[in-house]
């Protein structure tokens, strides 16, 4: 039963029969979805392995300790490649994502019937495909290496930057735009003096946040041959060198924590 407040006093109100029936029907549908999903998962799960999972996990952790710290000498270059993949991929995404955002925003697009749908399609297509899928496609096209990783990060990030930035453009204060228009300014001048200053804090925050995300994503691109520290991780796991893999896991953890701290400081300084 819903609660309404009248003159500071809570009053219980009875729901209409149709509303109550719709609520119960929704709960019933949700319960059926959960039960059916659980049945599908149960049928496709080998429970004997699940029951033994804690033993296998303990055995694996035992093989990873102590880490082989001497392996660090071989990780500096892959770690540097990972940072370059994330940074260059983010910069490329900014170069293409910013114009895309202006083409997609209702208040800046040159054509709502033609240009805007195309820009929105590019944004959705970029965001719909995971960076690992992009990396798989690019490795098969241009071969394994850092370049494939950079492009995979860029293709994935274009849609992210474009979407958040065009939403920020559509939410700007129209009074500043109207004031600039009243002076007889041209369309580029209105965008440059009334719109851009309003979205610059959002743009800076979006860019730094995406770079932080790309640090995480670039650490695993090497698993599919796109360079970076993930390539060393894949090699260590395939050779069952668990003590080396534990060093890589720790390096990735430290790198992600450092990028998180740095991006938070930068966003705090900008916004």
TAVEN-V61256 format. One line per field, one symbol per residue. ss: DSSP state (~ for helix, > for strand, _ for the rest). phi: phi as a letter, one per 30 degrees, with the letter a starting at -180 (. if undefined). burial: b if it has 9 or more other ideal C-beta (glycine too) atoms within 8 Angstrom, else e. Layout:
BEGIN
ss: ???
phi: ???
burial: ???
END
This chain:
BEGIN
ss: _>>>>>__>>>>>___~~~~~~~~~~~~~~~~~~~~~~~~~~~___~~~~~_~~~~~~~~~~~~____~~~~~~_~~~~~~~~~~~~~~~~~~~~~~~~~~~~~__________~~~~~~~~~~~~~~__~~~~~~~~~~~~___~~~~~~~~~~~~~~~~~~~~~~~~~___~~~~~~~~~____~~~~~~~~~~~~~~~~~~~~~~~~~~~~~~~~__~~~~____~~~~~~~~~~___~~~~~~~~~~~~~~~~~~~~~~~~~~~~~_
phi: .dcccbhicdbdbddddddddddddddddddddddddddddddcccdddddcddddddddddddcddddddedccddeddddddedddddddddecddeddddcddcbddaddcddedddddddddddcddddededdddccjdkdeddddddddddeddddddddddddcddddddddddddidddeddddccceedcdddddddddddddddeddddcdddcjcijddddddddddchddddddddedddddddddddddddddddddd
burial: eeeeeeeeeeeeeebeeeebeebeeeeeeeeeeeeeeeeeeeeeeeeeeeeeeeeeeeebeeebeebbeebbeebeebbebbbbbbbbbbebbbebbbebbbbbbebbbeeeeebbebbbebbbbbbebebbebbbebbeeeeebbbbbbbbbbbbbbbbbbbbbbbbbbebeeebbebbbeeeeeeebbbebbbbebbeebbbbbbbbbbbbbbbbbbbbbbbbbbbbbbbbbebbeeebbbbbbbbbbbbeebbeebbebbeebbeebe
END
